[in-house]
Amino acid sequence: MPLNNLQRIIYQNLAEKRLLDHEGQAFEDFFVDAARRCWGDDFEPVRAYGKHGDLKCDGYRKSTGTIYQCYAPRRADSAKVHTKITVDFGGALTVWQAKMKGWAITINDRQGLDALATQEVEALREKHKHVAISTVLPIEIVNMILSLDVANLAGLFGIEVSERDTALTRVAFSDLGAVIDEIAGLDPNPSLAPIQLPSANKIEFNSLGDEIAALLRQGDLLASHVDEYFRSSGRIEVGDRLGALMKFNYEAMRSAGHDTTQIFHGLINLCGGLDRPKRQGIAVLAVVAYYFHKCDIFENV
């Protein structure tokens, strides 16, 4: 059964956070686990073994003859990436020979390779036209992960989010309280204003993706839960502090050049992220949707 919009948002957020957090061997292990779940026995993990190493290959997809080589250093180093591309490609070609019909350098930097590394990849493509050389970026890995069913996603992330779990009416005050307790920060004067509906074109104006748009279009229900929580619990000043915190971080991410989807997931992570008990994860989404509808974050028109 395909994921619903809320399941896609939750698992996309978990995937992007893992890709951002994982480095070195942890990134390789995560990619290999995801690829094996996605492609089954068509994908063969290749582990380093003694003096033979990993044969310049972290995984091999049999149907396409593609060698996958992962690279996710703690700090990107242009010279090291350049060296890795030249050394690993040449080594893989020597080991795998005619079996290597494709070669994919798989990285956790969503900005892609730098100019020097890109030039080296182009040079290899020109020299070895019989091999399909590509780069695999986080967006491709996330899309691969989102093709999995819930059982495999639960195995990959350790969190199963069923369709029933995503019923927005199941946002409880106790879950909202647990989330909000973690993130109250700044201290403006309390003045929690009534919710004013944003412009009908706010979602389109901010170029938010289909899944995010579907969530936010149900925002009056989500917003009403959060608004009722703040008012009935007497925590209006907490609502204001959180609103100021959300606005500050939204402006900071926008000024840094992040796109709107990155900002949306960044605000989710600011609110504690979705790698937590399921009901609290739904509460996090409710809080972000609330401030979207309250016009504290994203541009209104």
Phi and psi in degrees as a GROMACS rama.xvg file:
@    title "Ramachandran Plot"
@    xaxis  label "Phi"
@    yaxis  label "Psi"
@TYPE xy
-61.523  151.279  PRO-2
-66.9702  143.823  LEU-3
-81.5949  174.633  ASN-4
-59.3659  -41.5734  ASN-5
-70.9205  -39.1998  LEU-6
-60.4484  -42.4813  GLN-7
-61.9561  -42.4343  ARG-8
-62.1505  -45.5067  ILE-9
-63.2941  -49.0424  ILE-10
-73.8283  -29.0775  TYR-11
-64.5411  -42.6602  GLN-12
-63.1551  -43.9207  ASN-13
-62.093  -42.1134  LEU-14
-64.9109  -46.6894  ALA-15
-65.211  -36.3536  GLU-16
-68.4859  -40.8594  LYS-17
-62.4897  -42.6747  ARG-18
-65.3846  -34.5831  LEU-19
-71.3771  -38.8373  LEU-20
-82.0614  -32.5412  ASP-21
-81.8622  137.512  HIS-22
-131.668  159.159  GLU-23
52.9972  -127.454  GLY-24
-63.5657  -34.6824  GLN-25
-63.3823  -39.4933  ALA-26
-66.3228  -44.9083  PHE-27
-58.9664  -45.7988  GLU-28
-62.1951  -40.487  ASP-29
-65.7004  -45.8399  PHE-30
-62.2484  -45.3199  PHE-31
-62.7197  -41.5719  VAL-32
-61.758  -46.2316  ASP-33
-63.5582  -43.8911  ALA-34
-65.0023  -40.7129  ALA-35
-64.0534  -40.77  ARG-36
-67.3348  -34.3842  ARG-37
-77.6611  -43.9769  CYS-38
-107.419  -2.41466  TRP-39
61.2862  -142.718  GLY-40
-77.6468  3.85775  ASP-41
-71.9584  -18.0717  ASP-42
-112.035  125.383  PHE-43
-111.72  114.326  GLU-44
-65.4043  145.579  PRO-45
-124.834  112.113  VAL-46
-98.7742  148.639  ARG-47
-62.2741  139.471  ALA-48
-143.823  107.642  TYR-49
54.7175  -140.665  GLY-50
-71.0235  -14.6275  LYS-51
-83.2225  -12.4203  HIS-52
62.8615  -148.786  GLY-53
-103.273  15.8183  ASP-54
56.9651  30.908  LEU-55
56.7515  39.5227  LYS-56
-156.761  126.333  CYS-57
-95.3515  -18.1538  ASP-58
-169.509  150.446  GLY-59
-130.973  124.28  TYR-60
-98.3486  114.284  ARG-61
-66.5183  -40.0493  LYS-62
-66.649  -28.3263  SER-63
-109.244  -8.18506  THR-64
65.9439  30.7452  GLY-65
-97.6878  129.013  THR-66
-91.2981  128.678  ILE-67
-106.966  127.731  TYR-68
-123.124  117.654  GLN-69
-90.6842  144.678  CYS-70
-147.678  115.259  TYR-71
-148.397  76.7125  ALA-72
-73.9947  161.096  PRO-73
-61.7592  -41.8989  ARG-74
-129.745  125.214  ARG-75
-63.707  133.49  ALA-76
-129.696  113.66  ASP-77
-56.5548  -45.1343  SER-78
-64.3819  -40.1875  ALA-79
-68.0783  -39.3298  LYS-80
-63.5567  -43.9918  VAL-81
-58.8382  -45.9488  HIS-82
-63.922  -42.6857  THR-83
-61.476  -40.9562  LYS-84
-61.6352  -49.5708  ILE-85
-67.9546  -45.6676  THR-86
-69.2639  -46.4638  VAL-87
-69.7817  -38.2676  ASP-88
-64.1539  -48.733  PHE-89
-61.5057  -40.9508  GLY-90
-65.2628  -42.3724  GLY-91
-63.969  -40.3565  ALA-92
-64.6322  -37.7389  LEU-93
-66.3513  -41.982  THR-94
-75.9984  -46.626  VAL-95
-94.1346  -21.836  TRP-96
48.6697  -125.394  GLN-97
-67.2793  -18.9115  ALA-98
-70.4144  -20.05  LYS-99
-88.7105  94.7393  MET-100
-93.6881  -17.587  LYS-101
-146.098  153.456  GLY-102
-139.668  125.161  TRP-103
-127.195  116.946  ALA-104
-84.7374  123.771  ILE-105
-111.648  117.799  THR-106
-126.955  161.004  ILE-107
-104.681  11.629  ASN-108
-96.374  112.605  ASP-109
-69.4587  -11.5306  ARG-110
-81.3476  -11.7326  GLN-111
88.9786  -169.822  GLY-112
-75.151  152.968  LEU-113
-77.7835  178.404  ASP-114
-62.4562  -41.6782  ALA-115
-64.0694  -45.2537  LEU-116
-67.3337  -38.1716  ALA-117
-62.3814  -41.393  THR-118
-61.9653  -39.554  GLN-119
-66.1617  -40.6742  GLU-120
-61.7823  -43.0315  VAL-121
-64.217  -37.8289  GLU-122
-64.5082  -40.0195  ALA-123
-65.8523  -39.3296  LEU-124
-61.5  -40.7677  ARG-125
-68.1531  -37.1534  GLU-126
-80.7214  -31.9452  LYS-127
-122.984  68.7861  HIS-128
-69.548  -13.6494  LYS-129
-81.3396  -7.55099  HIS-130
-113.127  128.321  VAL-131
-81.6771  105.629  ALA-132
-100.184  130.585  ILE-133
-144.442  166.371  SER-134
-114.683  139.301  THR-135
-109.649  116.323  VAL-136
-100.724  167.238  LEU-137
-52.6061  -35.3478  PRO-138
-63.3767  -37.6109  ILE-139
-68.7981  -37.5328  GLU-140
-67.1182  -41.799  ILE-141
-62.0833  -45.1804  VAL-142
-62.3902  -37.3487  ASN-143
-62.5722  -45.4948  MET-144
-62.7335  -40.5992  ILE-145
-71.7562  -7.17229  LEU-146
-83.0914  -9.18017  SER-147
-76.3209  159.392  LEU-148
-84.4113  172.228  ASP-149
-62.4811  -36.8903  VAL-150
-61.4925  -44.232  ALA-151
-71.7334  -36.0863  ASN-152
-62.834  -40.7605  LEU-153
-63.3317  -39.2486  ALA-154
-66.2951  -37.0169  GLY-155
-71.416  -40.643  LEU-156
-106.702  -12.3172  PHE-157
75.9096  15.6062  GLY-158
-136.673  120.707  ILE-159
-100.974  120.403  GLU-160
-112.91  102.094  VAL-161
-80.971  168.059  SER-162
-61.5177  -36.9158  GLU-163
-63.5474  -37.5592  ARG-164
-62.1471  -24.818  ASP-165
-92.444  8.03291  THR-166
-65.3729  117.348  ALA-167
-65.7958  -21.1968  LEU-168
-71.7767  -6.99334  THR-169
-92.7677  15.837  ARG-170
-78.398  112.979  VAL-171
-97.4535  151.76  ALA-172
-59.6763  -35.4891  PHE-173
-64.2635  -37.0918  SER-174
-71.3613  -42.1054  ASP-175
-59.6089  -43.044  LEU-176
-61.8452  -41.3103  GLY-177
-63.0879  -39.6241  ALA-178
-69.7338  -48.1571  VAL-179
-66.9659  -33.7962  ILE-180
-59.3027  -29.6899  ASP-181
-77.5964  -23.4542  GLU-182
-122.774  1.05244  ILE-183
-65.0616  129.51  ALA-184
-136.513  -66.7794  GLY-185
-80.3045  172.872  LEU-186
-137.605  63.8121  ASP-187
-75.4297  171.625  PRO-188
-67.2817  135.203  ASN-189
-67.3669  129.236  PRO-190
-161.311  44.4071  SER-191
-56.0172  106.133  LEU-192
-81.1142  155.753  ALA-193
-58.5579  149.919  PRO-194
-65.4837  130.422  ILE-195
-113.904  125.471  GLN-196
-60.1624  135.934  LEU-197
-71.4927  170.105  PRO-198
-54.6679  144.589  SER-199
-61.0709  -20.818  ALA-200
-100.699  8.97703  ASN-201
-61.8634  -41.442  LYS-202
-62.9016  -49.7827  ILE-203
-65.2313  -39.5483  GLU-204
-60.6465  -35.6347  PHE-205
-89.9483  3.93378  ASN-206
52.3286  45.446  SER-207
-80.6049  146.57  LEU-208
-65.4426  168.496  GLY-209
-60.7073  -43.8201  ASP-210
-66.4793  -42.6036  GLU-211
-64.8897  -41.868  ILE-212
-60.8678  -42.0973  ALA-213
-62.5079  -39.8167  ALA-214
-63.6419  -47.3681  LEU-215
-71.3346  -25.3842  LEU-216
-69.0722  -17.1385  ARG-217
-96.7229  17.801  GLN-218
-66.3833  -26.1804  GLY-219
-65.3681  -33.8503  ASP-220
-67.1951  -48.1238  LEU-221
-60.5308  -48.0491  LEU-222
-61.0263  -38.0098  ALA-223
-66.1475  -35.996  SER-224
-61.2636  -48.0377  HIS-225
-69.0007  -42.5155  VAL-226
-60.7828  -43.1811  ASP-227
-63.9787  -37.7156  GLU-228
-61.0284  -50.2629  TYR-229
-59.6711  -42.541  PHE-230
-75.2929  -43.2195  ARG-231
-74.4472  -24.9182  SER-232
-90.8273  -2.88784  SER-233
68.555  27.6789  GLY-234
-111.761  41.653  ARG-235
-59.9316  -40.0375  ILE-236
-66.486  -30.9241  GLU-237
-66.9709  -40.2176  VAL-238
-59.8937  -38.7655  GLY-239
-69.0047  -41.3316  ASP-240
-62.244  -42.8815  ARG-241
-66.1118  -39.0535  LEU-242
-60.0819  -42.6934  GLY-243
-64.6968  -39.199  ALA-244
-64.7874  -43.4963  LEU-245
-63.0909  -44.9084  MET-246
-62.9855  -43.9854  LYS-247
-60.2333  -46.9318  PHE-248
-71.3799  -33.9333  ASN-249
-60.2557  -48.56  TYR-250
-63.0626  -38.3038  GLU-251
-64.9611  -44.4092  ALA-252
-68.9207  -37.5521  MET-253
-65.5467  -41.0405  ARG-254
-65.8487  -29.0834  SER-255
-79.049  -3.49965  ALA-256
91.5036  11.3584  GLY-257
-70.4586  144.658  HIS-258
-77.7271  171.336  ASP-259
-66.8737  -33.1143  THR-260
-68.1976  -41.7842  THR-261
-59.4426  -41.7082  GLN-262
-64.3103  -44.2039  ILE-263
-57.4253  -48.3093  PHE-264
-70.1593  -30.2577  HIS-265
-64.0714  -39.0531  GLY-266
-69.5224  -34.6236  LEU-267
-60.4092  -44.9901  ILE-268
-67.9011  -33.5429  ASN-269
-59.0057  -36.7638  LEU-270
-83.6715  13.5285  CYS-271
105.872  -6.06175  GLY-272
74.9535  -178.712  GLY-273
-110.427  0.827162  LEU-274
-85.5319  71.1714  ASP-275
-161.211  177.278  ARG-276
-50.413  139.691  PRO-277
-55.4804  -44.8976  LYS-278
-64.8779  -34.2564  ARG-279
-70.7369  -32.7294  GLN-280
-61.5789  -41.9858  GLY-281
-64.0248  -36.6894  ILE-282
-64.3082  -37.8558  ALA-283
-58.9766  -47.0769  VAL-284
-61.5242  -37.2613  LEU-285
-63.4389  -40.0412  ALA-286
-64.9354  -45.2343  VAL-287
-63.3277  -43.0907  VAL-288
-63.5335  -36.4678  ALA-289
-59.9678  -48.2446  TYR-290
-73.4421  -25.1865  TYR-291
-62.1539  -47.3199  PHE-292
-73.8377  -22.8588  HIS-293
-82.8234  -3.00048  LYS-294
70.164  21.8793  CYS-295
-81.5604  -24.5793  ASP-296
-130.469  150.987  ILE-297
67.3289  163.014  PHE-298
-87.0292  130.547  GLU-299
-94.1181  153.32  ASN-300
